[in-house]
Amino acid sequence: MTTLLDAFWMPFTPNRQFKAEPRLVASAQGIAYRTPDGREVLDGTSGLWCIGAGHRHPRIVEAMKRQLDTLDFASSFQVGHAGAFELAERIAALAPPALDRVFFVNSGSEAVDTALKIALAYACATGRGQKRVFIGRERGFHGVGFGGISVGGMINNRRAYGGAMLHADHLASTWNASTQAFVRGQPDSGGEAMADELERLVTLHDATNIAAVVIEPFAGSTGVLVPPRGYLQRLRAICDRHGLLLVFDEVITGFGRLGAMFAAQALGVVPDMIVFAKTVSNGAAPLCGVIVKREIHDALMQGPKHISEFMHGYTCSGHPLACAAGLAMLDVLHDEQLVARVAAMAPRFENIVHALADAPGVVSIRNLGLAAGIELAPDTGQPGQRGARAQAAAFDRGVLTRAPGDTLVLAPPFVSELGDIQRMADALRLAIEDTQHPIP
Ligand SMILES: Cc1ncc(COP(=O)(O)O)c(C=O)c1O
């Protein structure tokens, strides 16, 4: 076993610990994995926020098999295939009205960096080339590209890389432990005042130097930190006042997680670009991208007609297999009315997760749509250790969760039944109880 596990340097994983005590999955169907010894493990994180429609959805599997039998690969550089064009049209039709141009990439990180490049190119194309500063948010996650870690606000992701490459500054996190610990959904008040910090940063850097504000509608990877009502609206207003682009990183929220196709619609704020990934292909193939306001796209459509207007793209941008998965997923979302299902399930999900408040050492529970963070008091002097122990215990109890720090994340597939979600929460409760005493 040791030799089998050695070569794969696992991403975002404590490799030495994992390889000493591996937790492997062998197959998946619907809302559950099977371990190599046949044990069921419920997918409490939708496979890292990806599989809204459940694993191996037959329509997606079928569409991908058909695609492989027809066209396995075609680059999108100076040649095209129907799937990419059709998928872009359909995504544009689902996005807020003015956003109707779609650039495909293969990871959320690439999508974020693509959005940053579009913002810089747009500034140049409109004669404002000095706009080079980005504003992100503390505790925000925007992937692991050099652009993404620059606007991102997760210290451990930046520390070893000299902090960042782009010139970026950061809003404070919207998280307030003393007022938001057990708030259900969006906190009611304080959003505008928090967002007004952007005015301070605009004064500091000057609007003429700022290209864009880049944020997640809620901070997912730092444990589901939900901004108060009014926060995003005020950010939008400040961006409008000063001519700054607003980019929503909807890698987690896009395609239904909040009970609307995008958080922009669920929360009533239209950004200038939407970064998407994950659920769009139900995780069946890497498919990610940026939905861009027409006006931004059109501003870049200049220069000699035989030269690419935007010098950017990836070998697998618009890969036929990924597009086939995406098209099938959009059919599934539509035909099975999964987004409405999320909206209907969200209040019941909220009740189930908040019932964990009396489990030992739970210090906060936050939720929005089908996403929740359940934060545990840390083991003394060892931040993150209890979360890691609880994550492992949950796996052994039959549910896959994630633990950013000491927060357990629950983000069930959209197709989960109420009873499935209850089973996930029950397993989390046991895992929390298992870990209530720090290891000696
Ligand atoms: C908000 C957000 N942006 C970007 C990313 C990066 O996506 P990827 O891991 O596909 O590069 C993630 C990943 O979880 C994310 O949650």
The ligand as an SDF file (V2000), in Angstrom:
LIG
                    3D

 16 16  0  0  0  0  0  0  0  0999 V2000
  -14.7460   30.6800   -4.9600 C   0  0  0  0  0  0  0  0  0  0  0  0
  -13.6980   29.8220   -5.6050 C   0  0  0  0  0  0  0  0  0  0  0  0
  -12.9390   30.3440   -6.5700 N   0  0  0  0  0  0  0  0  0  0  0  0
  -11.9940   29.6200   -7.1890 C   0  0  0  0  0  0  0  0  0  0  0  0
  -11.7940   28.3050   -6.8550 C   0  0  0  0  0  0  0  0  0  0  0  0
  -10.7160   27.5300   -7.5440 C   0  0  0  0  0  0  0  0  0  0  0  0
  -11.2410   26.5290   -8.3290 O   0  0  0  0  0  0  0  0  0  0  0  0
  -10.2590   25.3520   -8.8650 P   0  0  0  0  0  0  0  0  0  0  0  0
   -9.9500   24.5140   -7.6730 O   0  0  0  0  0  0  0  0  0  0  0  0
  -11.1170   24.6460   -9.8760 O   0  0  0  0  0  0  0  0  0  0  0  0
   -9.0830   25.9950   -9.4580 O   0  0  0  0  0  0  0  0  0  0  0  0
  -12.5740   27.7270   -5.8450 C   0  0  0  0  0  0  0  0  0  0  0  0
  -12.3820   26.3170   -5.4700 C   0  0  0  0  0  0  0  0  0  0  0  0
  -13.0270   25.8000   -4.6040 O   0  0  0  0  0  0  0  0  0  0  0  0
  -13.5440   28.5060   -5.1980 C   0  0  0  0  0  0  0  0  0  0  0  0
  -14.2910   28.0110   -4.2270 O   0  0  0  0  0  0  0  0  0  0  0  0
  1  2  1  0
  2  3  1  0
  2 15  2  0
  3  4  2  0
  4  5  1  0
  5  6  1  0
  5 12  2  0
  6  7  1  0
  7  8  1  0
  8  9  2  0
  8 10  1  0
  8 11  1  0
 12 13  1  0
 12 15  1  0
 13 14  2  0
 15 16  1  0
M  END
$$$$
